[in-house]
Amino acid sequence: MTRSKRLKPVIDLAEREESQLAQAYTAQLRQHQLAQEKLQQLVLYRLDYAAMAEQAPGRPIDLARLQGARAFLQRLSEAIGMQEAEIRRIDGLVNQARGLWLGAKRHQKSINDLVLGYQAQERQMSDKREQKQQDEMAGQRMAWRLSAQVG
């Protein structure tokens, strides 16, 4: 069995690992996208609520309602801060997953390059053997012709 064929299980393992890490990276990207969307929803809701709380022209200011609105806006701001922290945490996971995936991809490529090099060497050796056999056969034919001419 040739060296290139002996590396087939290693290639398969590297391809599986790269595929799994690519899927993990994609999943992290999806989580990041969902977290960004949630943050955007929270920010828009806070803006809408703040605008709604301020829009009471002509109505007397109710202190309890104003304090409730401020407290709710504060909780929304805290939720936004927590979501931003979650996004930073997910960013770290995305970067880690990307690094692992790129490392596996480089590893897979180096194994494939190694196999391609082995295959090129094997072709060269096969070509040399074939050329040697053809040269030997040509030499034998020449010897037969000379012996036939002499005899």
Secondary structure, DSSP 8 states (H G I E B T S, - for coil): --HHHHTHHHHHHHHHHHHHHHHHHHHHHHHHHHHHHHHHHHHHHHHHHHHHHH--TTS---HHHHHHHHHHHHHHHHHHHHHHHHHHHHHHHHHHHHHHHHHHHHHHHHHHHHHHHHHHHHHHHHHHHHHHHHHHHHHHHHHHHHHHHH-
